[in-house]
Amino acid sequence: MSRHEDYETKTEALLQPILERLHFDLWDVEYVKEGADYYLRAYIDKEGGITIDDCVDVSRELSDLLDAQDFIEDAYILEVSSPGLGRKLKKDKEFERSIGRKVDIKTFKPVDGVKEFTGILKAYDANSITIEENGTEKQFARKELANVKLSID
C-alpha cells in the first residue's frame, strides 16, 4: 500500500463514525499533490444533497481527529465537499450505489466507431460494467474505460 493509500484508508476510518452519526455517505477520500501543495479531500453525500454547512461540520470534526492522530507527514489542505453532479465512478462502492442511474462512459478506443456512451448502469464486477442504452445491454471491460461518471440531465 502506498503512502497516499495509507493516508486515505486511515482518513476513511476516522470519517466513518462521523458520517454514520450524521446519516451521510462517504463517496471518496483522496490524497493528492497539485503543484507544490498536498490536498486531503473527502467527498460526502446524503439523500437530498450535501450543504455547505454539512461540509463545514464534517470538516471541523475531521480536522480535530486528524490533528490528534497526526499520521500525515506533509503539510496539507483539508477539503470536504460534495462529489458534484457529474461525479466519476472509480470504486466498486460507487458503482454499487449507482446501479439504476444514468451514466456517461468514455472508452480509450472506439467501440463500433464510437468512444462515448450513455445508458443506465445495470451491473458491474471487477472486470466489466454493463449499461442499457436504448433498450440494448452493452458490456465494457473496465480496463478499456477512460472514465465513467454519473450523467447530468
Phi and psi in degrees as a GROMACS rama.xvg file:
@    title "Ramachandran Plot"
@    xaxis  label "Phi"
@    yaxis  label "Psi"
@TYPE xy
-74.0281  164.961  SER-2
-59.3842  -41.7679  ARG-3
-62.2575  -45.8407  HIS-4
-63.304  -37.4495  GLU-5
-62.668  -44.9689  ASP-6
-61.9713  -42.3623  TYR-7
-64.1011  -44.4969  GLU-8
-63.5576  -45.2189  THR-9
-65.5335  -37.7423  LYS-10
-66.2388  -41.8086  THR-11
-58.0054  -41.7913  GLU-12
-63.7064  -36.69  ALA-13
-71.5107  -35.5389  LEU-14
-73.8832  -37.2377  LEU-15
-52.082  -50.2499  GLN-16
-62.7868  -36.1317  PRO-17
-61.8428  -49.6345  ILE-18
-67.7084  -37.9378  LEU-19
-62.7495  -42.598  GLU-20
-62.4305  -37.6193  ARG-21
-88.6783  -4.14618  LEU-22
63.2187  40.522  HIS-23
-105.69  162.14  PHE-24
-109.391  143.383  ASP-25
-89.8757  121.051  LEU-26
-88.4651  -48.5543  TRP-27
-167.153  157.522  ASP-28
-129.888  134.187  VAL-29
-137.987  142.985  GLU-30
-120.368  111.618  TYR-31
-134.212  155.244  VAL-32
-105.729  127.945  LYS-33
-129.024  113.085  GLU-34
65.6001  -129.488  GLY-35
-90.5188  -7.03792  ALA-36
-106.086  147.236  ASP-37
-99.5821  142.095  TYR-38
-125.23  132.821  TYR-39
-108.827  111.045  LEU-40
-114.771  132.805  ARG-41
-117.919  126.559  ALA-42
-106.893  121.21  TYR-43
-122.439  158.599  ILE-44
-149.644  164.527  ASP-45
-156.431  163.992  LYS-46
-58.0741  127.084  GLU-47
90.4958  -9.15768  GLY-48
98.5176  154.723  GLY-49
-91.0186  141.027  ILE-50
-102.701  167.641  THR-51
-60.8817  -41.0998  ILE-52
-61.3924  -38.4373  ASP-53
-59.5418  -44.7822  ASP-54
-64.36  -41.029  CYS-55
-63.6263  -45.5904  VAL-56
-60.43  -46.8592  ASP-57
-66.5533  -41.2834  VAL-58
-59.6882  -43.8658  SER-59
-62.0531  -47.7364  ARG-60
-64.616  -44.856  GLU-61
-64.9104  -41.5951  LEU-62
-58.837  -42.998  SER-63
-61.6885  -42.9185  ASP-64
-67.1112  -41.0157  LEU-65
-63.8374  -39.8575  LEU-66
-63.24  -41.1668  ASP-67
-68.5131  -40.6052  ALA-68
-77.6041  -38.7719  GLN-69
48.9156  49.254  ASP-70
-95.9841  -6.80373  PHE-71
-95.4952  119.883  ILE-72
-72.2158  -36.0912  GLU-73
-84.1276  159.366  ASP-74
-72.1118  138.517  ALA-75
-146.483  165.132  TYR-76
-109.4  124.746  ILE-77
-89.8122  129.68  LEU-78
-129.896  131.594  GLU-79
-121.486  125.177  VAL-80
-153.229  173.56  SER-81
-73.2794  149.389  SER-82
-70.3237  -10.9892  PRO-83
88.8672  166.037  GLY-84
-69.3576  -46.2719  LEU-85
-95.2469  45.221  GLY-86
-65.1971  139.416  ARG-87
-78.0581  143.093  LYS-88
-99.215  121.5  LEU-89
-122.357  -40.8925  LYS-90
-101.295  155.465  LYS-91
-55.1474  -39.3119  ASP-92
-64.0921  -29.4304  LYS-93
-72.0911  -39.3233  GLU-94
-65.1294  -43.4883  PHE-95
-58.3158  -45.8008  GLU-96
-66.2564  -20.7682  ARG-97
-103.432  3.04064  SER-98
-55.9388  132.254  ILE-99
89.0913  -3.95902  GLY-100
-101.69  158.353  ARG-101
-78.3573  132.999  LYS-102
-127.732  153.795  VAL-103
-108.249  132.611  ASP-104
-120.291  136.21  ILE-105
-121.369  131.043  LYS-106
-101.715  156.168  THR-107
-67.4148  -41.1936  PHE-108
-121.659  151.853  LYS-109
-60.5379  142.015  PRO-110
-114.209  114.277  VAL-111
53.0129  39.6663  ASP-112
81.6389  4.88351  GLY-113
-126.596  141.24  VAL-114
-112.477  -8.45971  LYS-115
-126.417  133.509  GLU-116
-136.016  148.817  PHE-117
-133.879  132.591  THR-118
-170.874  -179.543  GLY-119
-86.2489  127.168  ILE-120
-68.878  118.816  LEU-121
-102.009  -38.3807  LYS-122
-161.201  162.731  ALA-123
-154.986  157.269  TYR-124
-150.564  -170.445  ASP-125
-61.1003  -26.1487  ALA-126
-111.02  -17.2296  ASN-127
-151.561  164.043  SER-128
-131.211  152.656  ILE-129
-125.25  131.881  THR-130
-122.622  160.102  ILE-131
-108.909  117.351  GLU-132
-120.229  115.904  GLU-133
52.4373  44.2901  ASN-134
81.8258  -1.69666  GLY-135
-116.556  131.67  THR-136
-81.132  135.675  GLU-137
-128.002  134.445  LYS-138
-111.996  138.586  GLN-139
-126.731  138.388  PHE-140
-71.8096  133.335  ALA-141
-61.8485  -30.9247  ARG-142
-69.5267  -16.1407  LYS-143
-91.2628  -1.0617  GLU-144
-97.1131  124.299  LEU-145
-72.3016  -43.834  ALA-146
-164.058  158.117  ASN-147
-131.68  130.027  VAL-148
-142.326  158.395  LYS-149
-64.5868  138.453  LEU-150
-78.5951  139.763  SER-151
-98.6183  117.504  ILE-152
